[in-house]
Structure formats: C-alpha cells, structure tokens
Amino acid sequence: MNKPSISTIIVIVCLLIIGLYAMGEVNYFSSKIVAEKNIDSPKILIPSIGVDEKINTESLNRGVLSDPGENIPTENPVILYGHRTLQGSPFLRLNEVGIGDTFMLEWPGIGGLTYKVINTTIVPAAYELEPNGKNSTYLITCDPIGSTENRMIVQGELIQESPLNTEIIKNNPQEFNAAIITAIFLTIGLAFSYFYPKENRVYILATVLIISAVLFYCCINPIPSELIYDKIIFLNGGM
C-alpha cells in the first residue's frame, strides 16, 4: 500500500475538521430529541424563515433560550435568545424578518400568541436591553453571521391571542436532522472517495467510514454538543 501523500494528509485533516462540526450538529439535534421527548415546552414559530423551535430555560446550546421564571407572555416582556451559527442555528435568518412581519408563540398555560414586528435594530454586544411592555417579545441573536461583535434585536408586539395548538407543541420537524446530516456526510464522502486518485483512495475512504460510524453512534447515544464545540472553538477565532 502506498504511503499517503502530503495532499492526502491535508485532505484527511480537512475531513476530520468537517467531521467535528458535523458531530457537534448531530449531537445537538440528537440531544434535543432526547431532552424534549414527551415534554410540552413552549414553541416559537416564524414561518417566513422556517423557524419551528421549542423554547428551553436551561441553555443557549439547546436551541432558543428564555430566561427562566421571568418571561411569562401577557404578564412580562419575553426575551428569547438563539444562535445564528451552529447549534442548530435557529436564528440564522433572523435578519430577513422585517417590520410588519409576524411570528407566533405557542405557550402552555397561556395559549397561542401572534406578534407583529415593530422594530429591528443592531446594537453593540455590550448593549443592555431595557424591555418594556408586558405584551412585547424580543428575539436576540449575534450579528454579523459568525461574529459576536454585535447583537440583532427584533421586537414584536402582541396582536392576537388564540387557544393553544397542542399539535404544534407535539410536532418536531427536527426529529430526523441528525440522521440526515450523517447520511449527507457519508454520501458526499463516498462520492469524493470514488473520484479521489486511486493510489491514496483507501485512506480517504477509511476516514469517511470511520467518521460516519462515529456520527451514526452519536445519533443513538448523543453527548452535549457544547463538549465538542468547546474543544474546537479556536477554529472560529474563539479563546
């Protein structure tokens, strides 16, 4: 068997890095399925940008975060935070939401709430939000994409209340995301291996199969995704 060339070693390192990011996302979606199973958490829906996410009160690394005990719709202003990159990227396209658009909250014990966007703004990361009005909801994420320099804030005002839609609460459109990511990595990896120069093809194929096996294992036995991202944060320029 030929020894791997320098270019093949570089390709393998790139595959490992891509695999780490894929592993983070696979563990994110798999962990969410486990944590949210049979739990009727509130949900946020922004149809215009494809957001259908449960809201948690534990960690931003679990999706859309609400401060526990303080954000009760129709009683207090609601503040929701979400990542724009990685960890499922729930607010990736929040910049596409404009004044006049609507979003919804399905909140057990409260009902279905529709909000109209009345303001969007970008502020420095150190900016301290002073929410006001018990019928306001604020959606907050980082800006620009891939940076924590600024914060994007979208403010919505309650315009309609309706009964809780229990079907929406139970529905989980992200249920198969982990398996989809694994399948995409395996498929593209196998195709890449097939067209790779024959003398070093076996090394690429072995790398793809090993990473895919790890991803498949994580689909079944997930670990917290932050354990992975904490180890590779330097790749994003983090400390």
Contacts in CASP RR format, 6 or more apart in sequence:
PFRMAT RR
TARGET T0000
AUTHOR 0000-0000-0000
METHOD contacts of the structure
MODEL  1
MNKPSISTIIVIVCLLIIGLYAMGEVNYFSSKIVAEKNIDSPKILIPSIG
VDEKINTESLNRGVLSDPGENIPTENPVILYGHRTLQGSPFLRLNEVGIG
DTFMLEWPGIGGLTYKVINTTIVPAAYELEPNGKNSTYLITCDPIGSTEN
RMIVQGELIQESPLNTEIIKNNPQEFNAAIITAIFLTIGLAFSYFYPKEN
RVYILATVLIISAVLFYCCINPIPSELIYDKIIFLNGGM
1 202 0 8 1.000
2 199 0 8 1.000
2 200 0 8 1.000
4 12 0 8 1.000
4 200 0 8 1.000
4 203 0 8 1.000
5 200 0 8 1.000
8 200 0 8 1.000
8 203 0 8 1.000
8 204 0 8 1.000
11 196 0 8 1.000
11 204 0 8 1.000
12 203 0 8 1.000
12 204 0 8 1.000
12 207 0 8 1.000
15 189 0 8 1.000
15 204 0 8 1.000
15 207 0 8 1.000
15 208 0 8 1.000
15 211 0 8 1.000
16 207 0 8 1.000
16 211 0 8 1.000
17 232 0 8 1.000
17 235 0 8 1.000
18 185 0 8 1.000
19 185 0 8 1.000
19 211 0 8 1.000
19 215 0 8 1.000
20 228 0 8 1.000
20 231 0 8 1.000
20 232 0 8 1.000
21 86 0 8 1.000
21 232 0 8 1.000
22 181 0 8 1.000
22 182 0 8 1.000
22 185 0 8 1.000
22 211 0 8 1.000
22 215 0 8 1.000
23 211 0 8 1.000
23 214 0 8 1.000
23 215 0 8 1.000
23 218 0 8 1.000
23 228 0 8 1.000
24 86 0 8 1.000
24 218 0 8 1.000
24 225 0 8 1.000
24 228 0 8 1.000
24 229 0 8 1.000
25 86 0 8 1.000
25 87 0 8 1.000
25 88 0 8 1.000
25 177 0 8 1.000
25 178 0 8 1.000
25 181 0 8 1.000
25 225 0 8 1.000
26 178 0 8 1.000
26 181 0 8 1.000
26 182 0 8 1.000
26 215 0 8 1.000
26 218 0 8 1.000
26 219 0 8 1.000
26 222 0 8 1.000
27 178 0 8 1.000
27 218 0 8 1.000
27 222 0 8 1.000
27 223 0 8 1.000
27 224 0 8 1.000
27 225 0 8 1.000
27 227 0 8 1.000
27 228 0 8 1.000
28 61 0 8 1.000
28 86 0 8 1.000
28 87 0 8 1.000
28 88 0 8 1.000
28 225 0 8 1.000
29 88 0 8 1.000
29 174 0 8 1.000
29 177 0 8 1.000
29 178 0 8 1.000
29 181 0 8 1.000
30 178 0 8 1.000
30 218 0 8 1.000
30 219 0 8 1.000
30 220 0 8 1.000
30 222 0 8 1.000
31 62 0 8 1.000
31 222 0 8 1.000
31 223 0 8 1.000
31 224 0 8 1.000
31 225 0 8 1.000
32 54 0 8 1.000
32 62 0 8 1.000
32 63 0 8 1.000
32 174 0 8 1.000
33 172 0 8 1.000
33 174 0 8 1.000
33 175 0 8 1.000
33 178 0 8 1.000
34 222 0 8 1.000
35 56 0 8 1.000
35 62 0 8 1.000
36 54 0 8 1.000
36 172 0 8 1.000
39 54 0 8 1.000
40 108 0 8 1.000
40 166 0 8 1.000
40 169 0 8 1.000
40 170 0 8 1.000
41 54 0 8 1.000
41 55 0 8 1.000
41 56 0 8 1.000
41 108 0 8 1.000
41 169 0 8 1.000
42 54 0 8 1.000
42 55 0 8 1.000
42 66 0 8 1.000
42 105 0 8 1.000
42 106 0 8 1.000
42 107 0 8 1.000
42 108 0 8 1.000
43 52 0 8 1.000
43 53 0 8 1.000
43 54 0 8 1.000
43 55 0 8 1.000
43 105 0 8 1.000
43 106 0 8 1.000
43 107 0 8 1.000
43 168 0 8 1.000
43 169 0 8 1.000
44 51 0 8 1.000
44 53 0 8 1.000
44 55 0 8 1.000
44 64 0 8 1.000
44 80 0 8 1.000
44 103 0 8 1.000
44 104 0 8 1.000
44 105 0 8 1.000
44 139 0 8 1.000
45 51 0 8 1.000
45 52 0 8 1.000
45 53 0 8 1.000
45 103 0 8 1.000
45 104 0 8 1.000
45 105 0 8 1.000
45 106 0 8 1.000
45 168 0 8 1.000
46 94 0 8 1.000
46 97 0 8 1.000
46 103 0 8 1.000
46 104 0 8 1.000
47 103 0 8 1.000
48 96 0 8 1.000
48 97 0 8 1.000
48 101 0 8 1.000
49 92 0 8 1.000
49 93 0 8 1.000
49 94 0 8 1.000
49 96 0 8 1.000
49 97 0 8 1.000
50 93 0 8 1.000
51 90 0 8 1.000
51 91 0 8 1.000
51 103 0 8 1.000
52 168 0 8 1.000
52 171 0 8 1.000
52 173 0 8 1.000
52 174 0 8 1.000
53 63 0 8 1.000
53 64 0 8 1.000
53 90 0 8 1.000
53 174 0 8 1.000
54 63 0 8 1.000
54 64 0 8 1.000
54 172 0 8 1.000
55 64 0 8 1.000
55 65 0 8 1.000
55 66 0 8 1.000
55 80 0 8 1.000
55 105 0 8 1.000
56 62 0 8 1.000
56 63 0 8 1.000
56 64 0 8 1.000
56 65 0 8 1.000
56 66 0 8 1.000
57 65 0 8 1.000
57 66 0 8 1.000
57 67 0 8 1.000
57 68 0 8 1.000
57 69 0 8 1.000
58 65 0 8 1.000
58 68 0 8 1.000
59 65 0 8 1.000
59 226 0 8 1.000
60 81 0 8 1.000
60 82 0 8 1.000
60 83 0 8 1.000
60 87 0 8 1.000
61 87 0 8 1.000
61 224 0 8 1.000
61 225 0 8 1.000
61 226 0 8 1.000
61 229 0 8 1.000
63 82 0 8 1.000
63 83 0 8 1.000
63 87 0 8 1.000
63 88 0 8 1.000
63 90 0 8 1.000
64 80 0 8 1.000
64 81 0 8 1.000
64 82 0 8 1.000
64 90 0 8 1.000
64 91 0 8 1.000
65 80 0 8 1.000
65 81 0 8 1.000
65 82 0 8 1.000
66 78 0 8 1.000
66 79 0 8 1.000
66 80 0 8 1.000
66 81 0 8 1.000
67 79 0 8 1.000
70 76 0 8 1.000
71 77 0 8 1.000
71 78 0 8 1.000
71 79 0 8 1.000
71 80 0 8 1.000
72 78 0 8 1.000
72 110 0 8 1.000
73 105 0 8 1.000
73 107 0 8 1.000
73 110 0 8 1.000
73 113 0 8 1.000
73 137 0 8 1.000
73 158 0 8 1.000
74 110 0 8 1.000
74 113 0 8 1.000
74 134 0 8 1.000
74 135 0 8 1.000
74 158 0 8 1.000
74 161 0 8 1.000
75 134 0 8 1.000
76 134 0 8 1.000
77 131 0 8 1.000
77 132 0 8 1.000
77 133 0 8 1.000
77 134 0 8 1.000
77 136 0 8 1.000
77 137 0 8 1.000
77 138 0 8 1.000
78 105 0 8 1.000
78 136 0 8 1.000
78 137 0 8 1.000
78 138 0 8 1.000
79 129 0 8 1.000
79 131 0 8 1.000
79 137 0 8 1.000
79 138 0 8 1.000
79 140 0 8 1.000
80 137 0 8 1.000
80 138 0 8 1.000
80 139 0 8 1.000
80 140 0 8 1.000
81 140 0 8 1.000
81 141 0 8 1.000
82 90 0 8 1.000
82 91 0 8 1.000
82 139 0 8 1.000
82 140 0 8 1.000
82 141 0 8 1.000
83 89 0 8 1.000
83 90 0 8 1.000
83 91 0 8 1.000
83 141 0 8 1.000
83 142 0 8 1.000
84 91 0 8 1.000
84 92 0 8 1.000
84 94 0 8 1.000
84 141 0 8 1.000
84 142 0 8 1.000
84 143 0 8 1.000
84 145 0 8 1.000
84 146 0 8 1.000
84 152 0 8 1.000
85 92 0 8 1.000
85 142 0 8 1.000
85 145 0 8 1.000
85 146 0 8 1.000
86 229 0 8 1.000
87 225 0 8 1.000
87 226 0 8 1.000
87 229 0 8 1.000
91 139 0 8 1.000
91 141 0 8 1.000
92 145 0 8 1.000
94 139 0 8 1.000
94 141 0 8 1.000
94 152 0 8 1.000
94 154 0 8 1.000
95 143 0 8 1.000
95 152 0 8 1.000
97 103 0 8 1.000
97 117 0 8 1.000
97 120 0 8 1.000
97 139 0 8 1.000
97 154 0 8 1.000
98 117 0 8 1.000
98 120 0 8 1.000
98 154 0 8 1.000
99 117 0 8 1.000
99 118 0 8 1.000
99 119 0 8 1.000
99 120 0 8 1.000
100 116 0 8 1.000
100 117 0 8 1.000
100 118 0 8 1.000
101 116 0 8 1.000
101 117 0 8 1.000
102 114 0 8 1.000
102 115 0 8 1.000
102 116 0 8 1.000
102 117 0 8 1.000
102 159 0 8 1.000
103 114 0 8 1.000
103 115 0 8 1.000
103 117 0 8 1.000
103 137 0 8 1.000
103 139 0 8 1.000
103 156 0 8 1.000
104 112 0 8 1.000
104 113 0 8 1.000
104 114 0 8 1.000
104 115 0 8 1.000
105 112 0 8 1.000
105 113 0 8 1.000
105 115 0 8 1.000
105 137 0 8 1.000
106 112 0 8 1.000
106 113 0 8 1.000
106 164 0 8 1.000
106 165 0 8 1.000
106 168 0 8 1.000
106 169 0 8 1.000
107 113 0 8 1.000
107 164 0 8 1.000
108 164 0 8 1.000
108 169 0 8 1.000
109 164 0 8 1.000
110 164 0 8 1.000
111 161 0 8 1.000
111 162 0 8 1.000
111 163 0 8 1.000
111 164 0 8 1.000
112 161 0 8 1.000
112 162 0 8 1.000
112 163 0 8 1.000
112 164 0 8 1.000
112 165 0 8 1.000
113 158 0 8 1.000
113 160 0 8 1.000
113 161 0 8 1.000
113 162 0 8 1.000
114 158 0 8 1.000
114 159 0 8 1.000
114 160 0 8 1.000
114 161 0 8 1.000
114 162 0 8 1.000
115 137 0 8 1.000
115 156 0 8 1.000
115 157 0 8 1.000
115 158 0 8 1.000
115 159 0 8 1.000
116 156 0 8 1.000
116 157 0 8 1.000
116 159 0 8 1.000
117 154 0 8 1.000
117 155 0 8 1.000
117 156 0 8 1.000
118 155 0 8 1.000
118 156 0 8 1.000
118 157 0 8 1.000
119 153 0 8 1.000
119 154 0 8 1.000
119 155 0 8 1.000
119 156 0 8 1.000
120 152 0 8 1.000
120 153 0 8 1.000
120 154 0 8 1.000
120 155 0 8 1.000
121 152 0 8 1.000
121 153 0 8 1.000
122 143 0 8 1.000
122 150 0 8 1.000
122 151 0 8 1.000
122 152 0 8 1.000
122 153 0 8 1.000
123 150 0 8 1.000
123 151 0 8 1.000
123 153 0 8 1.000
124 149 0 8 1.000
124 150 0 8 1.000
124 151 0 8 1.000
125 142 0 8 1.000
125 148 0 8 1.000
125 149 0 8 1.000
125 150 0 8 1.000
125 151 0 8 1.000
127 151 0 8 1.000
129 138 0 8 1.000
129 140 0 8 1.000
129 153 0 8 1.000
131 138 0 8 1.000
135 157 0 8 1.000
135 158 0 8 1.000
136 155 0 8 1.000
136 156 0 8 1.000
136 157 0 8 1.000
136 158 0 8 1.000
137 155 0 8 1.000
137 156 0 8 1.000
137 158 0 8 1.000
138 153 0 8 1.000
138 154 0 8 1.000
138 155 0 8 1.000
138 156 0 8 1.000
139 153 0 8 1.000
139 154 0 8 1.000
139 155 0 8 1.000
139 156 0 8 1.000
140 151 0 8 1.000
140 152 0 8 1.000
140 153 0 8 1.000
140 154 0 8 1.000
141 151 0 8 1.000
141 152 0 8 1.000
142 148 0 8 1.000
142 149 0 8 1.000
142 150 0 8 1.000
142 151 0 8 1.000
142 152 0 8 1.000
143 149 0 8 1.000
143 150 0 8 1.000
143 151 0 8 1.000
143 152 0 8 1.000
144 150 0 8 1.000
146 236 0 8 1.000
178 218 0 8 1.000
178 219 0 8 1.000
178 222 0 8 1.000
179 219 0 8 1.000
181 215 0 8 1.000
182 212 0 8 1.000
182 215 0 8 1.000
182 216 0 8 1.000
182 219 0 8 1.000
185 208 0 8 1.000
185 211 0 8 1.000
185 212 0 8 1.000
185 215 0 8 1.000
186 208 0 8 1.000
186 212 0 8 1.000
186 215 0 8 1.000
189 204 0 8 1.000
189 208 0 8 1.000
189 212 0 8 1.000
190 205 0 8 1.000
190 208 0 8 1.000
192 204 0 8 1.000
192 208 0 8 1.000
193 201 0 8 1.000
193 204 0 8 1.000
193 205 0 8 1.000
193 208 0 8 1.000
194 201 0 8 1.000
196 204 0 8 1.000
233 239 0 8 1.000
END
